Amino acid sequence: MDIPLLAGTLSTVVFAVSNLPMLRKALRTRDVASYSVSSLLMINCANAAYSLYVFSLPFGPIWALHAFYVVSCGIMLVLCLRARRLACDKETHPSGGNQPVGAPRPDVIA
């Protein structure tokens, strides 16, 4: 393995591992109130555009790193949008906020 490939592999592992605690905490607690939806949207759009470049490169560590970023940023966006939607549902229908999805709501007459 040559030096640039070794450096790329090592930095990929370090970057990915450094993001795992934040991602693990967000998945475990579902507390994403401090995240900005607009920032996460921009990051995901940038990742989509950057994918056109990265995946045109020969297979290597950058593919793994970028794939990790795409997946982790996508997860964060989904968690953030879900949390915002649930917060809006609780504000709109305070008595139905803890109902399972699809369950009849006590405040809605069929």
Jmol script that loads the backbone (N, CA, C; Angstrom):
load data "model"
ATOM      1  N   MET A   1       0.863  -1.173   0.000  1.00  0.00           N
ATOM      2  CA  MET A   1       0.000   0.000   0.000  1.00  0.00           C
ATOM      3  C   MET A   1       0.909   1.235   0.000  1.00  0.00           C
ATOM      4  N   ASP A   2       0.637   2.167  -0.907  1.00  0.00           N
ATOM      5  CA  ASP A   2       1.465   3.374  -0.959  1.00  0.00           C
ATOM      6  C   ASP A   2       1.018   4.390   0.093  1.00  0.00           C
ATOM      7  N   ILE A   3       1.863   5.372   0.330  1.00  0.00           N
ATOM      8  CA  ILE A   3       1.639   6.351   1.393  1.00  0.00           C
ATOM      9  C   ILE A   3       0.318   7.126   1.217  1.00  0.00           C
ATOM     10  N   PRO A   4       0.004   7.675   0.028  1.00  0.00           N
ATOM     11  CA  PRO A   4      -1.264   8.405  -0.105  1.00  0.00           C
ATOM     12  C   PRO A   4      -2.489   7.522   0.198  1.00  0.00           C
ATOM     13  N   LEU A   5      -2.481   6.278  -0.241  1.00  0.00           N
ATOM     14  CA  LEU A   5      -3.604   5.394   0.025  1.00  0.00           C
ATOM     15  C   LEU A   5      -3.699   5.057   1.509  1.00  0.00           C
ATOM     16  N   LEU A   6      -2.570   4.858   2.142  1.00  0.00           N
ATOM     17  CA  LEU A   6      -2.547   4.596   3.580  1.00  0.00           C
ATOM     18  C   LEU A   6      -3.068   5.811   4.351  1.00  0.00           C
ATOM     19  N   ALA A   7      -2.620   7.003   3.959  1.00  0.00           N
ATOM     20  CA  ALA A   7      -3.081   8.235   4.615  1.00  0.00           C
ATOM     21  C   ALA A   7      -4.584   8.429   4.401  1.00  0.00           C
ATOM     22  N   GLY A   8      -5.069   8.159   3.203  1.00  0.00           N
ATOM     23  CA  GLY A   8      -6.498   8.288   2.921  1.00  0.00           C
ATOM     24  C   GLY A   8      -7.325   7.302   3.721  1.00  0.00           C
ATOM     25  N   THR A   9      -6.841   6.081   3.840  1.00  0.00           N
ATOM     26  CA  THR A   9      -7.551   5.060   4.614  1.00  0.00           C
ATOM     27  C   THR A   9      -7.588   5.427   6.083  1.00  0.00           C
ATOM     28  N   LEU A  10      -6.458   5.845   6.623  1.00  0.00           N
ATOM     29  CA  LEU A  10      -6.388   6.221   8.032  1.00  0.00           C
ATOM     30  C   LEU A  10      -7.278   7.424   8.332  1.00  0.00           C
ATOM     31  N   SER A  11      -7.233   8.443   7.481  1.00  0.00           N
ATOM     32  CA  SER A  11      -8.062   9.627   7.730  1.00  0.00           C
ATOM     33  C   SER A  11      -9.549   9.300   7.580  1.00  0.00           C
ATOM     34  N   THR A  12      -9.899   8.402   6.677  1.00  0.00           N
ATOM     35  CA  THR A  12     -11.291   7.974   6.533  1.00  0.00           C
ATOM     36  C   THR A  12     -11.795   7.353   7.819  1.00  0.00           C
ATOM     37  N   VAL A  13     -10.996   6.470   8.392  1.00  0.00           N
ATOM     38  CA  VAL A  13     -11.380   5.816   9.643  1.00  0.00           C
ATOM     39  C   VAL A  13     -11.510   6.840  10.765  1.00  0.00           C
ATOM     40  N   VAL A  14     -10.555   7.749  10.881  1.00  0.00           N
ATOM     41  CA  VAL A  14     -10.592   8.752  11.945  1.00  0.00           C
ATOM     42  C   VAL A  14     -11.796   9.679  11.791  1.00  0.00           C
ATOM     43  N   PHE A  15     -12.069  10.180  10.580  1.00  0.00           N
ATOM     44  CA  PHE A  15     -13.223  11.059  10.358  1.00  0.00           C
ATOM     45  C   PHE A  15     -14.528  10.335  10.683  1.00  0.00           C
ATOM     46  N   ALA A  16     -14.660   9.111  10.225  1.00  0.00           N
ATOM     47  CA  ALA A  16     -15.899   8.355  10.466  1.00  0.00           C
ATOM     48  C   ALA A  16     -16.085   8.080  11.957  1.00  0.00           C
ATOM     49  N   VAL A  17     -15.034   7.630  12.621  1.00  0.00           N
ATOM     50  CA  VAL A  17     -15.122   7.322  14.048  1.00  0.00           C
ATOM     51  C   VAL A  17     -15.412   8.584  14.862  1.00  0.00           C
ATOM     52  N   SER A  18     -14.901   9.730  14.440  1.00  0.00           N
ATOM     53  CA  SER A  18     -15.141  10.967  15.183  1.00  0.00           C
ATOM     54  C   SER A  18     -16.601  11.399  15.115  1.00  0.00           C
ATOM     55  N   ASN A  19     -17.329  10.984  14.087  1.00  0.00           N
ATOM     56  CA  ASN A  19     -18.745  11.330  13.967  1.00  0.00           C
ATOM     57  C   ASN A  19     -19.671  10.331  14.646  1.00  0.00           C
ATOM     58  N   LEU A  20     -19.170   9.165  14.970  1.00  0.00           N
ATOM     59  CA  LEU A  20     -20.024   8.129  15.551  1.00  0.00           C
ATOM     60  C   LEU A  20     -20.659   8.517  16.888  1.00  0.00           C
ATOM     61  N   PRO A  21     -19.948   9.154  17.825  1.00  0.00           N
ATOM     62  CA  PRO A  21     -20.609   9.512  19.089  1.00  0.00           C
ATOM     63  C   PRO A  21     -21.821  10.427  18.898  1.00  0.00           C
ATOM     64  N   MET A  22     -21.713  11.421  18.021  1.00  0.00           N
ATOM     65  CA  MET A  22     -22.827  12.327  17.758  1.00  0.00           C
ATOM     66  C   MET A  22     -23.996  11.556  17.137  1.00  0.00           C
ATOM     67  N   LEU A  23     -23.699  10.714  16.179  1.00  0.00           N
ATOM     68  CA  LEU A  23     -24.732   9.948  15.510  1.00  0.00           C
ATOM     69  C   LEU A  23     -25.377   8.942  16.465  1.00  0.00           C
ATOM     70  N   ARG A  24     -24.574   8.282  17.263  1.00  0.00           N
ATOM     71  CA  ARG A  24     -25.089   7.313  18.237  1.00  0.00           C
ATOM     72  C   ARG A  24     -26.006   7.994  19.249  1.00  0.00           C
ATOM     73  N   LYS A  25     -25.592   9.167  19.739  1.00  0.00           N
ATOM     74  CA  LYS A  25     -26.409   9.901  20.706  1.00  0.00           C
ATOM     75  C   LYS A  25     -27.728  10.336  20.084  1.00  0.00           C
ATOM     76  N   ALA A  26     -27.680  10.823  18.853  1.00  0.00           N
ATOM     77  CA  ALA A  26     -28.910  11.252  18.180  1.00  0.00           C
ATOM     78  C   ALA A  26     -29.850  10.071  17.957  1.00  0.00           C
ATOM     79  N   LEU A  27     -29.314   8.931  17.575  1.00  0.00           N
ATOM     80  CA  LEU A  27     -30.152   7.754  17.366  1.00  0.00           C
ATOM     81  C   LEU A  27     -30.722   7.230  18.680  1.00  0.00           C
ATOM     82  N   ARG A  28     -29.915   7.258  19.726  1.00  0.00           N
ATOM     83  CA  ARG A  28     -30.342   6.719  21.023  1.00  0.00           C
ATOM     84  C   ARG A  28     -31.362   7.625  21.703  1.00  0.00           C
ATOM     85  N   THR A  29     -31.105   8.924  21.741  1.00  0.00           N
ATOM     86  CA  THR A  29     -31.961   9.847  22.492  1.00  0.00           C
ATOM     87  C   THR A  29     -33.057  10.473  21.645  1.00  0.00           C
ATOM     88  N   ARG A  30     -32.886  10.480  20.327  1.00  0.00           N
ATOM     89  CA  ARG A  30     -33.802  11.161  19.404  1.00  0.00           C
ATOM     90  C   ARG A  30     -33.876  12.660  19.693  1.00  0.00           C
ATOM     91  N   ASP A  31     -32.906  13.182  20.419  1.00  0.00           N
ATOM     92  CA  ASP A  31     -32.873  14.610  20.744  1.00  0.00           C
ATOM     93  C   ASP A  31     -32.043  15.338  19.694  1.00  0.00           C
ATOM     94  N   VAL A  32     -32.717  15.927  18.745  1.00  0.00           N
ATOM     95  CA  VAL A  32     -32.049  16.662  17.676  1.00  0.00           C
ATOM     96  C   VAL A  32     -32.529  18.112  17.625  1.00  0.00           C
ATOM     97  N   ALA A  33     -33.037  18.593  18.763  1.00  0.00           N
ATOM     98  CA  ALA A  33     -33.585  19.948  18.820  1.00  0.00           C
ATOM     99  C   ALA A  33     -32.540  21.011  18.482  1.00  0.00           C
ATOM    100  N   SER A  34     -31.277  20.733  18.727  1.00  0.00           N
ATOM    101  CA  SER A  34     -30.242  21.737  18.477  1.00  0.00           C
ATOM    102  C   SER A  34     -29.780  21.760  17.019  1.00  0.00           C
ATOM    103  N   TYR A  35     -30.262  20.835  16.204  1.00  0.00           N
ATOM    104  CA  TYR A  35     -29.839  20.792  14.805  1.00  0.00           C
ATOM    105  C   TYR A  35     -30.720  21.688  13.949  1.00  0.00           C
ATOM    106  N   SER A  36     -30.140  22.321  12.967  1.00  0.00           N
ATOM    107  CA  SER A  36     -30.848  23.205  12.054  1.00  0.00           C
ATOM    108  C   SER A  36     -31.306  22.407  10.833  1.00  0.00           C
ATOM    109  N   VAL A  37     -32.609  22.441  10.559  1.00  0.00           N
ATOM    110  CA  VAL A  37     -33.144  21.726   9.406  1.00  0.00           C
ATOM    111  C   VAL A  37     -32.552  22.290   8.115  1.00  0.00           C
ATOM    112  N   SER A  38     -32.464  23.610   8.009  1.00  0.00           N
ATOM    113  CA  SER A  38     -31.928  24.205   6.774  1.00  0.00           C
ATOM    114  C   SER A  38     -30.470  23.805   6.570  1.00  0.00           C
ATOM    115  N   SER A  39     -29.704  23.749   7.635  1.00  0.00           N
ATOM    116  CA  SER A  39     -28.305  23.325   7.519  1.00  0.00           C
ATOM    117  C   SER A  39     -28.221  21.865   7.068  1.00  0.00           C
ATOM    118  N   LEU A  40     -29.032  21.008   7.665  1.00  0.00           N
ATOM    119  CA  LEU A  40     -29.022  19.594   7.275  1.00  0.00           C
ATOM    120  C   LEU A  40     -29.495  19.412   5.832  1.00  0.00           C
ATOM    121  N   LEU A  41     -30.462  20.206   5.391  1.00  0.00           N
ATOM    122  CA  LEU A  41     -30.899  20.145   3.993  1.00  0.00           C
ATOM    123  C   LEU A  41     -29.776  20.551   3.047  1.00  0.00           C
ATOM    124  N   MET A  42     -29.086  21.642   3.389  1.00  0.00           N
ATOM    125  CA  MET A  42     -27.969  22.085   2.546  1.00  0.00           C
ATOM    126  C   MET A  42     -26.848  21.052   2.507  1.00  0.00           C
ATOM    127  N   ILE A  43     -26.543  20.449   3.657  1.00  0.00           N
ATOM    128  CA  ILE A  43     -25.501  19.432   3.711  1.00  0.00           C
ATOM    129  C   ILE A  43     -25.875  18.245   2.826  1.00  0.00           C
ATOM    130  N   ASN A  44     -27.124  17.811   2.888  1.00  0.00           N
ATOM    131  CA  ASN A  44     -27.556  16.672   2.089  1.00  0.00           C
ATOM    132  C   ASN A  44     -27.569  16.999   0.599  1.00  0.00           C
ATOM    133  N   CYS A  45     -27.948  18.207   0.237  1.00  0.00           N
ATOM    134  CA  CYS A  45     -27.889  18.622  -1.171  1.00  0.00           C
ATOM    135  C   CYS A  45     -26.439  18.670  -1.654  1.00  0.00           C
ATOM    136  N   ALA A  46     -25.572  19.208  -0.817  1.00  0.00           N
ATOM    137  CA  ALA A  46     -24.146  19.257  -1.178  1.00  0.00           C
ATOM    138  C   ALA A  46     -23.574  17.847  -1.304  1.00  0.00           C
ATOM    139  N   ASN A  47     -23.956  16.953  -0.407  1.00  0.00           N
ATOM    140  CA  ASN A  47     -23.496  15.566  -0.502  1.00  0.00           C
ATOM    141  C   ASN A  47     -23.969  14.912  -1.795  1.00  0.00           C
ATOM    142  N   ALA A  48     -25.204  15.194  -2.198  1.00  0.00           N
ATOM    143  CA  ALA A  48     -25.719  14.632  -3.446  1.00  0.00           C
ATOM    144  C   ALA A  48     -24.913  15.133  -4.641  1.00  0.00           C
ATOM    145  N   ALA A  49     -24.637  16.428  -4.677  1.00  0.00           N
ATOM    146  CA  ALA A  49     -23.848  16.990  -5.775  1.00  0.00           C
ATOM    147  C   ALA A  49     -22.412  16.474  -5.738  1.00  0.00           C
ATOM    148  N   TYR A  50     -21.832  16.404  -4.553  1.00  0.00           N
ATOM    149  CA  TYR A  50     -20.447  15.943  -4.411  1.00  0.00           C
ATOM    150  C   TYR A  50     -20.319  14.470  -4.781  1.00  0.00           C
ATOM    151  N   SER A  51     -21.403  13.720  -4.630  1.00  0.00           N
ATOM    152  CA  SER A  51     -21.393  12.303  -5.001  1.00  0.00           C
ATOM    153  C   SER A  51     -21.073  12.127  -6.480  1.00  0.00           C
ATOM    154  N   LEU A  52     -21.541  13.062  -7.307  1.00  0.00           N
ATOM    155  CA  LEU A  52     -21.240  12.980  -8.739  1.00  0.00           C
ATOM    156  C   LEU A  52     -19.736  13.005  -8.979  1.00  0.00           C
ATOM    157  N   TYR A  53     -19.035  13.779  -8.191  1.00  0.00           N
ATOM    158  CA  TYR A  53     -17.573  13.848  -8.309  1.00  0.00           C
ATOM    159  C   TYR A  53     -16.907  12.627  -7.683  1.00  0.00           C
ATOM    160  N   VAL A  54     -17.259  12.326  -6.447  1.00  0.00           N
ATOM    161  CA  VAL A  54     -16.576  11.260  -5.710  1.00  0.00           C
ATOM    162  C   VAL A  54     -16.704   9.925  -6.421  1.00  0.00           C
ATOM    163  N   PHE A  55     -17.912   9.601  -6.869  1.00  0.00           N
ATOM    164  CA  PHE A  55     -18.111   8.290  -7.466  1.00  0.00           C
ATOM    165  C   PHE A  55     -17.609   8.204  -8.903  1.00  0.00           C
ATOM    166  N   SER A  56     -17.082   9.315  -9.431  1.00  0.00           N
ATOM    167  CA  SER A  56     -16.405   9.264 -10.726  1.00  0.00           C
ATOM    168  C   SER A  56     -14.918   8.956 -10.542  1.00  0.00           C
ATOM    169  N   LEU A  57     -14.449   9.030  -9.301  1.00  0.00           N
ATOM    170  CA  LEU A  57     -13.048   8.718  -8.990  1.00  0.00           C
ATOM    171  C   LEU A  57     -12.853   7.209  -8.906  1.00  0.00           C
ATOM    172  N   PRO A  58     -11.630   6.746  -9.046  1.00  0.00           N
ATOM    173  CA  PRO A  58     -11.387   5.311  -8.849  1.00  0.00           C
ATOM    174  C   PRO A  58     -11.760   4.914  -7.420  1.00  0.00           C
ATOM    175  N   PHE A  59     -12.193   3.675  -7.255  1.00  0.00           N
ATOM    176  CA  PHE A  59     -12.592   3.183  -5.944  1.00  0.00           C
ATOM    177  C   PHE A  59     -11.444   3.357  -4.961  1.00  0.00           C
ATOM    178  N   GLY A  60     -11.756   3.884  -3.777  1.00  0.00           N
ATOM    179  CA  GLY A  60     -10.734   4.081  -2.755  1.00  0.00           C
ATOM    180  C   GLY A  60     -11.359   4.543  -1.458  1.00  0.00           C
ATOM    181  N   PRO A  61     -10.526   4.980  -0.524  1.00  0.00           N
ATOM    182  CA  PRO A  61     -11.020   5.389   0.788  1.00  0.00           C
ATOM    183  C   PRO A  61     -12.020   6.540   0.734  1.00  0.00           C
ATOM    184  N   ILE A  62     -11.892   7.415  -0.255  1.00  0.00           N
ATOM    185  CA  ILE A  62     -12.816   8.554  -0.345  1.00  0.00           C
ATOM    186  C   ILE A  62     -14.241   8.079  -0.568  1.00  0.00           C
ATOM    187  N   TRP A  63     -14.398   6.951  -1.257  1.00  0.00           N
ATOM    188  CA  TRP A  63     -15.739   6.402  -1.455  1.00  0.00           C
ATOM    189  C   TRP A  63     -16.356   6.025  -0.115  1.00  0.00           C
ATOM    190  N   ALA A  64     -15.579   5.356   0.718  1.00  0.00           N
ATOM    191  CA  ALA A  64     -16.081   4.926   2.033  1.00  0.00           C
ATOM    192  C   ALA A  64     -16.418   6.134   2.899  1.00  0.00           C
ATOM    193  N   LEU A  65     -15.533   7.112   2.916  1.00  0.00           N
ATOM    194  CA  LEU A  65     -15.768   8.300   3.734  1.00  0.00           C
ATOM    195  C   LEU A  65     -17.009   9.051   3.255  1.00  0.00           C
ATOM    196  N   HIS A  66     -17.114   9.248   1.956  1.00  0.00           N
ATOM    197  CA  HIS A  66     -18.261   9.985   1.437  1.00  0.00           C
ATOM    198  C   HIS A  66     -19.558   9.203   1.651  1.00  0.00           C
ATOM    199  N   ALA A  67     -19.522   7.899   1.457  1.00  0.00           N
ATOM    200  CA  ALA A  67     -20.716   7.088   1.699  1.00  0.00           C
ATOM    201  C   ALA A  67     -21.143   7.195   3.160  1.00  0.00           C
ATOM    202  N   PHE A  68     -20.186   7.193   4.069  1.00  0.00           N
ATOM    203  CA  PHE A  68     -20.505   7.357   5.487  1.00  0.00           C
ATOM    204  C   PHE A  68     -21.166   8.709   5.734  1.00  0.00           C
ATOM    205  N   TYR A  69     -20.607   9.769   5.144  1.00  0.00           N
ATOM    206  CA  TYR A  69     -21.189  11.101   5.319  1.00  0.00           C
ATOM    207  C   TYR A  69     -22.602  11.168   4.739  1.00  0.00           C
ATOM    208  N   VAL A  70     -22.815  10.581   3.569  1.00  0.00           N
ATOM    209  CA  VAL A  70     -24.140  10.601   2.944  1.00  0.00           C
ATOM    210  C   VAL A  70     -25.149   9.911   3.846  1.00  0.00           C
ATOM    211  N   VAL A  71     -24.799   8.728   4.339  1.00  0.00           N
ATOM    212  CA  VAL A  71     -25.722   7.968   5.182  1.00  0.00           C
ATOM    213  C   VAL A  71     -25.955   8.683   6.522  1.00  0.00           C
ATOM    214  N   SER A  72     -24.889   9.115   7.185  1.00  0.00           N
ATOM    215  CA  SER A  72     -25.055   9.740   8.504  1.00  0.00           C
ATOM    216  C   SER A  72     -25.805  11.068   8.410  1.00  0.00           C
ATOM    217  N   CYS A  73     -25.525  11.879   7.398  1.00  0.00           N
ATOM    218  CA  CYS A  73     -26.250  13.147   7.240  1.00  0.00           C
ATOM    219  C   CYS A  73     -27.706  12.896   6.860  1.00  0.00           C
ATOM    220  N   GLY A  74     -27.953  11.857   6.083  1.00  0.00           N
ATOM    221  CA  GLY A  74     -29.328  11.488   5.752  1.00  0.00           C
ATOM    222  C   GLY A  74     -30.097  11.069   6.987  1.00  0.00           C
ATOM    223  N   ILE A  75     -29.470  10.270   7.841  1.00  0.00           N
ATOM    224  CA  ILE A  75     -30.106   9.847   9.094  1.00  0.00           C
ATOM    225  C   ILE A  75     -30.413  11.062   9.964  1.00  0.00           C
ATOM    226  N   MET A  76     -29.465  11.964  10.083  1.00  0.00           N
ATOM    227  CA  MET A  76     -29.678  13.156  10.914  1.00  0.00           C
ATOM    228  C   MET A  76     -30.832  14.002  10.370  1.00  0.00           C
ATOM    229  N   LEU A  77     -30.923  14.132   9.049  1.00  0.00           N
ATOM    230  CA  LEU A  77     -32.014  14.900   8.455  1.00  0.00           C
ATOM    231  C   LEU A  77     -33.360  14.232   8.741  1.00  0.00           C
ATOM    232  N   VAL A  78     -33.429  12.927   8.574  1.00  0.00           N
ATOM    233  CA  VAL A  78     -34.679  12.212   8.844  1.00  0.00           C
ATOM    234  C   VAL A  78     -35.083  12.361  10.307  1.00  0.00           C
ATOM    235  N   LEU A  79     -34.137  12.188  11.226  1.00  0.00           N
ATOM    236  CA  LEU A  79     -34.443  12.347  12.652  1.00  0.00           C
ATOM    237  C   LEU A  79     -34.927  13.756  12.960  1.00  0.00           C
ATOM    238  N   CYS A  80     -34.281  14.747  12.377  1.00  0.00           N
ATOM    239  CA  CYS A  80     -34.636  16.143  12.630  1.00  0.00           C
ATOM    240  C   CYS A  80     -36.024  16.462  12.081  1.00  0.00           C
ATOM    241  N   LEU A  81     -36.315  16.019  10.856  1.00  0.00           N
ATOM    242  CA  LEU A  81     -37.634  16.264  10.276  1.00  0.00           C
ATOM    243  C   LEU A  81     -38.720  15.545  11.067  1.00  0.00           C
ATOM    244  N   ARG A  82     -38.431  14.322  11.498  1.00  0.00           N
ATOM    245  CA  ARG A  82     -39.402  13.578  12.298  1.00  0.00           C
ATOM    246  C   ARG A  82     -39.671  14.278  13.624  1.00  0.00           C
ATOM    247  N   ALA A  83     -38.623  14.769  14.270  1.00  0.00           N
ATOM    248  CA  ALA A  83     -38.788  15.465  15.549  1.00  0.00           C
ATOM    249  C   ALA A  83     -39.601  16.743  15.362  1.00  0.00           C
ATOM    250  N   ARG A  84     -39.329  17.476  14.294  1.00  0.00           N
ATOM    251  CA  ARG A  84     -40.083  18.706  14.026  1.00  0.00           C
ATOM    252  C   ARG A  84     -41.550  18.394  13.747  1.00  0.00           C
ATOM    253  N   ARG A  85     -41.794  17.322  12.978  1.00  0.00           N
ATOM    254  CA  ARG A  85     -43.170  16.939  12.667  1.00  0.00           C
ATOM    255  C   ARG A  85     -43.918  16.541  13.937  1.00  0.00           C
ATOM    256  N   LEU A  86     -43.263  15.760  14.789  1.00  0.00           N
ATOM    257  CA  LEU A  86     -43.898  15.356  16.043  1.00  0.00           C
ATOM    258  C   LEU A  86     -44.175  16.556  16.939  1.00  0.00           C
ATOM    259  N   ALA A  87     -43.261  17.520  16.960  1.00  0.00           N
ATOM    260  CA  ALA A  87     -43.462  18.733  17.757  1.00  0.00           C
ATOM    261  C   ALA A  87     -44.660  19.522  17.231  1.00  0.00           C
ATOM    262  N   CYS A  88     -44.784  19.604  15.908  1.00  0.00           N
ATOM    263  CA  CYS A  88     -45.935  20.307  15.320  1.00  0.00           C
ATOM    264  C   CYS A  88     -47.227  19.568  15.622  1.00  0.00           C
ATOM    265  N   ASP A  89     -47.200  18.236  15.548  1.00  0.00           N
ATOM    266  CA  ASP A  89     -48.387  17.440  15.863  1.00  0.00           C
ATOM    267  C   ASP A  89     -48.815  17.650  17.307  1.00  0.00           C
ATOM    268  N   LYS A  90     -47.866  17.718  18.209  1.00  0.00           N
ATOM    269  CA  LYS A  90     -48.197  17.905  19.620  1.00  0.00           C
ATOM    270  C   LYS A  90     -48.771  19.293  19.867  1.00  0.00           C
ATOM    271  N   GLU A  91     -48.291  20.304  19.135  1.00  0.00           N
ATOM    272  CA  GLU A  91     -48.828  21.652  19.284  1.00  0.00           C
ATOM    273  C   GLU A  91     -50.241  21.733  18.717  1.00  0.00           C
ATOM    274  N   THR A  92     -50.459  21.088  17.576  1.00  0.00           N
ATOM    275  CA  THR A  92     -51.755  21.127  16.919  1.00  0.00           C
ATOM    276  C   THR A  92     -52.787  20.272  17.640  1.00  0.00           C
ATOM    277  N   HIS A  93     -52.360  19.071  18.069  1.00  0.00           N
ATOM    278  CA  HIS A  93     -53.255  18.123  18.736  1.00  0.00           C
ATOM    279  C   HIS A  93     -52.586  17.628  20.008  1.00  0.00           C
ATOM    280  N   PRO A  94     -52.606  18.423  21.081  1.00  0.00           N
ATOM    281  CA  PRO A  94     -51.881  18.050  22.296  1.00  0.00           C
ATOM    282  C   PRO A  94     -52.307  16.715  22.890  1.00  0.00           C
ATOM    283  N   SER A  95     -53.576  16.334  22.764  1.00  0.00           N
ATOM    284  CA  SER A  95     -54.009  15.075  23.374  1.00  0.00           C
ATOM    285  C   SER A  95     -53.632  13.873  22.536  1.00  0.00           C
ATOM    286  N   GLY A  96     -53.297  14.075  21.264  1.00  0.00           N
ATOM    287  CA  GLY A  96     -52.991  12.933  20.395  1.00  0.00           C
ATOM    288  C   GLY A  96     -51.525  12.778  20.092  1.00  0.00           C
ATOM    289  N   GLY A  97     -50.666  13.486  20.788  1.00  0.00           N
ATOM    290  CA  GLY A  97     -49.237  13.447  20.470  1.00  0.00           C
ATOM    291  C   GLY A  97     -48.562  12.137  20.756  1.00  0.00           C
ATOM    292  N   ASN A  98     -49.102  11.338  21.690  1.00  0.00           N
ATOM    293  CA  ASN A  98     -48.454  10.073  22.044  1.00  0.00           C
ATOM    294  C   ASN A  98     -49.132   8.869  21.408  1.00  0.00           C
ATOM    295  N   GLN A  99     -50.036   9.101  20.461  1.00  0.00           N
ATOM    296  CA  GLN A  99     -50.738   8.015  19.795  1.00  0.00           C
ATOM    297  C   GLN A  99     -49.830   7.351  18.768  1.00  0.00           C
ATOM    298  N   PRO A 100     -49.949   6.040  18.577  1.00  0.00           N
ATOM    299  CA  PRO A 100     -49.205   5.377  17.501  1.00  0.00           C
ATOM    300  C   PRO A 100     -49.682   5.886  16.147  1.00  0.00           C
ATOM    301  N   VAL A 101     -48.819   5.800  15.150  1.00  0.00           N
ATOM    302  CA  VAL A 101     -49.170   6.255  13.814  1.00  0.00           C
ATOM    303  C   VAL A 101     -50.343   5.429  13.312  1.00  0.00           C
ATOM    304  N   GLY A 102     -51.360   6.095  12.794  1.00  0.00           N
ATOM    305  CA  GLY A 102     -52.527   5.418  12.245  1.00  0.00           C
ATOM    306  C   GLY A 102     -53.606   5.112  13.264  1.00  0.00           C
ATOM    307  N   ALA A 103     -53.339   5.350  14.552  1.00  0.00           N
ATOM    308  CA  ALA A 103     -54.323   5.075  15.596  1.00  0.00           C
ATOM    309  C   ALA A 103     -55.409   6.154  15.558  1.00  0.00           C
ATOM    310  N   PRO A 104     -56.660   5.769  15.874  1.00  0.00           N
ATOM    311  CA  PRO A 104     -57.707   6.791  15.906  1.00  0.00           C
ATOM    312  C   PRO A 104     -57.417   7.838  16.981  1.00  0.00           C
ATOM    313  N   ARG A 105     -57.678   9.072  16.650  1.00  0.00           N
ATOM    314  CA  ARG A 105     -57.402  10.169  17.582  1.00  0.00           C
ATOM    315  C   ARG A 105     -58.650  10.454  18.391  1.00  0.00           C
ATOM    316  N   PRO A 106     -58.522  10.656  19.717  1.00  0.00           N
ATOM    317  CA  PRO A 106     -59.692  10.895  20.549  1.00  0.00           C
ATOM    318  C   PRO A 106     -60.383  12.220  20.253  1.00  0.00           C
ATOM    319  N   ASP A 107     -59.656  13.169  19.660  1.00  0.00           N
ATOM    320  CA  ASP A 107     -60.250  14.478  19.404  1.00  0.00           C
ATOM    321  C   ASP A 107     -60.860  14.589  18.009  1.00  0.00           C
ATOM    322  N   VAL A 108     -60.827  13.516  17.230  1.00  0.00           N
ATOM    323  CA  VAL A 108     -61.364  13.525  15.885  1.00  0.00           C
ATOM    324  C   VAL A 108     -62.577  12.599  15.837  1.00  0.00           C
ATOM    325  N   ILE A 109     -63.697  13.137  15.390  1.00  0.00           N
ATOM    326  CA  ILE A 109     -64.922  12.341  15.278  1.00  0.00           C
ATOM    327  C   ILE A 109     -64.983  11.762  13.878  1.00  0.00           C
ATOM    328  N   ALA A 110     -65.144  10.455  13.792  1.00  0.00           N
ATOM    329  CA  ALA A 110     -65.152   9.777  12.484  1.00  0.00           C
ATOM    330  C   ALA A 110     -66.451   9.944  11.769  1.00  0.00           C
TER     331      ALA A 110
END
end "model"
wireframe off; spacefill off
backbone 0.3
color backbone group
